Amino acid sequence: MKTANFGVIGLSGRGSGMLREFLAVPGVNVVAVCDLYEDRAKDGFNIVKEIAGNEPAVYLDYKEMLKRDDIDAIFCATTWITHARIAVDSMRAGKHVGVEVGGAASVEECWQMVRASEETGKFCMLLENCCYDRTEMAVFNMYKMGLFGEVVHLEGGYRHDLRDEISMGRELRHGRLVNFKHRCGDLYPTHQLGPICKLIDINRGNRLLTISSIPSKTRGLRDWIRKNKGVDDIDANYEFCQGDVVSSMIKCANGETITLHHDCSLPRPYSRDYVVQGTKGMYEEDKGFYLDTPEFKEKYGSHNWAPVDEIRAEYEHPIWKEYEQESANHGHGGMDFLVLSAFAEAVINDVKPPIDVYDTATWMVITCLSEQSCAMGGMPVPIPDFTNGAWIDREPYRKGKFCLEEVCVEE
Ligand SMILES: NC(=O)c1ccc[n+]([C@@H]2O[C@H](COP(=O)([O-])OP(=O)(O)OC[C@H]3O[C@@H](n4cnc5c(N)ncnc54)[C@H](O)[C@@H]3O)[C@@H](O)[C@H]2O)c1
């Protein structure tokens, strides 16, 4: 079996959880771990020793780790404002890189990732696990089979009540708190934007043109802190910058519209609010499917939704047929294992990843552009074309079971 050596940077909740998943992927050797906090770096060491049996080198400074010539790729799960620079440094040190999700702090750092990848030949893959979610993949499969017709409008969101995690940022040594204090925009756009962009061929015949974002007022975090940490807490009177709900609208070159919502500081159930609406039918998360066919209307009625589970079973993506058993024991319903498997497969075979640096830059840049738009009262902001025109005539993508451009069935 072919194998590759990996270094892991960032070993808090997400990094350590993903490290466990990663070690279950065939061919993955973790030879080094790193975190700014020594206890977390040691946790990484212990996880590798317990699961894989080897003793990885431990670093507090990732630049020291990048000097090693036995590392093929880096898995980075640090903070939103450190991902891009670590990705750039990794590629410039001759290593492929997979980065956890989060938005960019500046347009410039997105260009730096693109330049580093183009100049070094190393890839940068945003590890957007939601692209491999079971339902997202079934929706993609249905779309490719023509069931929704031509897609006209899409929606998505990150609607997750994170008031405790954000407000306890100091105690938990967690990165989100400072972002909510000082920034206002769609801070976490890629969970639904990733699957949306893949579905409508962004950077391959289509592109994102402009974004306009408007924040609501901000109440949720301060109320939660006063109620749960007390009125004497250091942040009990803090005026948080981030609006409780930030709504954005994106226009695409081929005419589609995309709405995104960032909604993490009010009480609510979890939802990514995925909507795909086309000329022949649609999908709406939390509601179901609707198809404009006599057979569908006969079975479900003219104005009713068909249940997600029922339709999904009929149009299951081939990768989920293969991985259903395997994935059931993994994080976030299995999509974490699939995205890590896709990353490892590209590294081990030294081939193009299913999410490349152009996807990574295009999805991450939405955060800083939405901040600009919010600051200007919702003014539309142009979205850069990181392909420099190649989106109208790109080199072919690589086919394979992890492909996100088409549904590939491997023999
Ligand atoms: N895809 C998903 O479903 C999912 C779920 C949870 C978190 N995430 C993402 O994963 C990332 C990590 O999340 P978390 O909750 O563990 O965050 P966290 O803030 O708790 O931890 C970040 C860790 O990175 C370390 N770090 C920061 N800069 C570093 C540097 N220069 N060198 C070495 N280590 C450094 C910190 O010390 C810390 O331990 C975030 O981007 C988050 O958005 C993704």
The ligand as an SDF file (V2000), in Angstrom:
LIG
                    3D

 44 48  0  0  0  0  0  0  0  0999 V2000
  -15.2470   21.3940    9.4210 N   0  0  0  0  0  0  0  0  0  0  0  0
  -15.8820   21.3800   10.5760 C   0  0  0  0  0  0  0  0  0  0  0  0
  -16.9280   20.7820   10.7060 O   0  0  0  0  0  0  0  0  0  0  0  0
  -15.2490   22.0860   11.7380 C   0  0  0  0  0  0  0  0  0  0  0  0
  -15.7260   21.8710   13.0400 C   0  0  0  0  0  0  0  0  0  0  0  0
  -15.0990   22.5490   14.0820 C   0  0  0  0  0  0  0  0  0  0  0  0
  -14.0670   23.4280   13.8270 C   0  0  0  0  0  0  0  0  0  0  0  0
  -13.6480   23.6270   12.5480 N   0  0  0  0  0  0  0  0  0  0  0  0
  -12.5440   24.5520   12.2500 C   0  0  0  0  0  0  0  0  0  0  0  0
  -11.3400   23.9750   12.7070 O   0  0  0  0  0  0  0  0  0  0  0  0
  -10.4440   24.9990   13.1550 C   0  0  0  0  0  0  0  0  0  0  0  0
  -10.0060   24.7040   14.5830 C   0  0  0  0  0  0  0  0  0  0  0  0
  -11.1530   24.6990   15.4060 O   0  0  0  0  0  0  0  0  0  0  0  0
  -11.0190   24.5640   16.9980 P   0  0  0  0  0  0  0  0  0  0  0  0
  -12.3960   24.6030   17.5200 O   0  0  0  0  0  0  0  0  0  0  0  0
  -10.1730   23.4150   17.3470 O   0  0  0  0  0  0  0  0  0  0  0  0
  -10.2800   25.9560   17.3150 O   0  0  0  0  0  0  0  0  0  0  0  0
   -9.4740   26.4490   18.6110 P   0  0  0  0  0  0  0  0  0  0  0  0
   -9.4620   27.9200   18.5700 O   0  0  0  0  0  0  0  0  0  0  0  0
  -10.0260   25.7820   19.8390 O   0  0  0  0  0  0  0  0  0  0  0  0
   -8.0110   25.8620   18.4120 O   0  0  0  0  0  0  0  0  0  0  0  0
   -7.0710   26.3340   17.5080 C   0  0  0  0  0  0  0  0  0  0  0  0
   -5.7290   25.7510   17.8930 C   0  0  0  0  0  0  0  0  0  0  0  0
   -4.7570   26.1870   16.9510 O   0  0  0  0  0  0  0  0  0  0  0  0
   -3.5910   26.5060   17.6560 C   0  0  0  0  0  0  0  0  0  0  0  0
   -2.8030   27.4630   16.8890 N   0  0  0  0  0  0  0  0  0  0  0  0
   -3.1350   28.7190   16.5010 C   0  0  0  0  0  0  0  0  0  0  0  0
   -2.1220   29.2870   15.8320 N   0  0  0  0  0  0  0  0  0  0  0  0
   -1.1280   28.3750   15.7970 C   0  0  0  0  0  0  0  0  0  0  0  0
    0.1750   28.3780   15.2600 C   0  0  0  0  0  0  0  0  0  0  0  0
    0.6730   29.4540   14.6440 N   0  0  0  0  0  0  0  0  0  0  0  0
    0.9440   27.2720   15.4030 N   0  0  0  0  0  0  0  0  0  0  0  0
    0.4490   26.1730   16.0280 C   0  0  0  0  0  0  0  0  0  0  0  0
   -0.7840   26.1160   16.5650 N   0  0  0  0  0  0  0  0  0  0  0  0
   -1.5570   27.2050   16.4490 C   0  0  0  0  0  0  0  0  0  0  0  0
   -4.0720   27.1120   18.9720 C   0  0  0  0  0  0  0  0  0  0  0  0
   -3.0730   27.0720   19.9680 O   0  0  0  0  0  0  0  0  0  0  0  0
   -5.2560   26.2160   19.2810 C   0  0  0  0  0  0  0  0  0  0  0  0
   -4.8990   25.1080   20.0800 O   0  0  0  0  0  0  0  0  0  0  0  0
  -11.2190   26.3120   13.0170 C   0  0  0  0  0  0  0  0  0  0  0  0
  -10.8780   26.9240   11.8200 O   0  0  0  0  0  0  0  0  0  0  0  0
  -12.6500   25.8730   12.9700 C   0  0  0  0  0  0  0  0  0  0  0  0
  -13.4510   26.7830   12.2670 O   0  0  0  0  0  0  0  0  0  0  0  0
  -14.2200   22.9650   11.5260 C   0  0  0  0  0  0  0  0  0  0  0  0
  1  2  1  0
  2  3  2  0
  2  4  1  0
  4  5  1  0
  4 44  2  0
  5  6  2  0
  6  7  1  0
  7  8  2  0
  8  9  1  0
  8 44  1  0
  9 10  1  0
  9 42  1  0
 10 11  1  0
 11 12  1  0
 11 40  1  0
 12 13  1  0
 13 14  1  0
 14 15  2  0
 14 16  1  0
 14 17  1  0
 17 18  1  0
 18 19  2  0
 18 20  1  0
 18 21  1  0
 21 22  1  0
 22 23  1  0
 23 24  1  0
 23 38  1  0
 24 25  1  0
 25 26  1  0
 25 36  1  0
 26 27  1  0
 26 35  1  0
 27 28  2  0
 28 29  1  0
 29 30  1  0
 29 35  2  0
 30 31  1  0
 30 32  2  0
 32 33  1  0
 33 34  2  0
 34 35  1  0
 36 37  1  0
 36 38  1  0
 38 39  1  0
 40 41  1  0
 40 42  1  0
 42 43  1  0
M  CHG  2   8   1  16  -1
M  END
$$$$
